[in-house]
Amino acid sequence: MLALCVAGVGPVAAGTPAKGPAPATSIYYGRWTVSEDRPAFSSRGIVYKTVDIAPCGKDFCGVSVSDAGRCGPTLFRFYGFRAKAEATLHGHGLWGSAKKNIQLDAWEDAEAPGGRMIDLYLGDGHDFGERSENMPKFHAMYRPTGRAVCLAK
């Protein structure tokens, strides 16, 4: 089984299929797919095309999902996450073999499928709105496409 180090806290097992329904206590939980009709990805970014976001123990994780629906590596983990209705989360995620800062923004959107959207920013800084070295290495908007099936261990 593939193991990755996320946020500098030891190995995290690659995603495994969930058993039973995932809780729906956060606006972030579920399967998310990039909202663009024809997204273009780099080799490092393709793992972020579809992501299952769900609790993982006492934490909150995002696991890559392949186009065929297979569970991939754990991409990010928010340690000590408590299910809150926070609109913005900050943590760490993977970009290739490097650890980067990650920011998730969520909002309700009556026009969007599922009535909600998220933005994911991944990079070196913390203020991804700045035009400086804080520009994200990766940014995408996501729409919900179902419940999370892949969970991190």
N, C-alpha and C positions, 0 to 999 in steps of 0.2 A: 504494500500500500504506500502511495506517495506521501511524504511528510514534508511540510513547509514550515519555516519559522516566520511567524507573523507577529509584528509589534515587539520583537525581541524577547518573547516569553516562551521559549521552547517550541517543540514541534507541534504542528496541528495536522491531524490526519486529513487526507483528501476527502471530499464529500462522499457521503454514503446515503442511500435512499432512506427517507424518514419512515418510521413505523407509526401509523395512526395519523390523525389530523393535526396540523400545526395550529397553534393558538393564533387567534386574530386579535390580539390585544394592543397592537401598535399599527400606526399608519404605514409602517415600513414592511411589515410581514407579507410574504407572498413571493410569487415568481414575477420578475420584472424583465421586460425586453426593451431594447432600444426603440424609441418611438419613430425614428426615421424610416422611410420606405426602403431606401437603398443605402444603408450605412456602409462606410468604408473603414476598415480597421487595419492597424499595424499588427505585426505578429505578436507583440506584447499586449495589444488592446483587444484582440479577438476574444479572449477569455471573459471580457466584460460585456459581451453582446447580450447574453441572457444570464441573470443572476437570481438565485433563490436566497431570500433574506429571511432569517428565522432565528429564534433563540438557540443557543448552544450552551447548555449548562446554565451558568449564571451570567453568561455573556450573550452577545448579539453578533451574528456572523453572516457573511455573504459568500456563497459557494457558486462557482462557475457551472453553467449548464451548457452542454454541447448542442448543436443544431439537431442531433439525434435524440436529445433528452437525457443523455448520460451525465451523471454527477462528475464534476471535475474538481480542481483544487479549491481550497478555501482561499478566497481573495482578500477578505478583510474581517477584522474582529474588533468589536468595541468591548473592552473588558469592564466588568462590573456594571453592565447596562441594566437599567431598570426600565421596564415598559412605561414610557411616558409619551405624552402627545407632543413631544418636542418637534419643532419644525426643522431644526438643523442639528446634525450630529457631527462630531469631529473625532477622528481616530487615525489608525494606520492601516495601509493596505499594500499589496504587492504590485510592483510594476516590473515584470521580468523577475530577476532575482533580487531586486532592490526593494527596500521598504520606503514607502512614501506616505505623506499625509493624505488623508481622505476626508472629504466632507460630503454629507448627504443632506439634501434639502427636500422636504416633502410639502405638498400642498394639495388641497382639494380643488378639483376642476370639473365642474358639471359637464363640460363639453368632452372631456377625455373618457376613453373606455374605462370602466371601473370607477369613475369619479375621482381619481387621484393620479398624481404624477410624482416622480422624484428626479432630482438632478444629482449626478455623481461627479465630483471633482477629485482628481488625484494628481499630486505634484509635490514640490519641495516646500512651498510656503503654507501659510494658513489663511491669508486673505486672497482668495482666488479672483477677486474683482479688480485687483490692481494690475496695471500694465508694467510689470517688472519681472524680476526673477521668480515671482510668485505665480506666474502664468501656469495653468495646469498642464501636465504632460498628457492628460486624458480628461475629457469632459463628455458626458452624454446625458440626454433626457430619456427617461424610461416610463413605460406604461405598464400597468399590471396585466398579467395574462393567466393568472390562476393562483393556486396555493403552492407554497414552497414544498418541494418533494425531497430535495437534496439538503442534507444537514451536515455541519461540521461536527467533529467529535471533540 
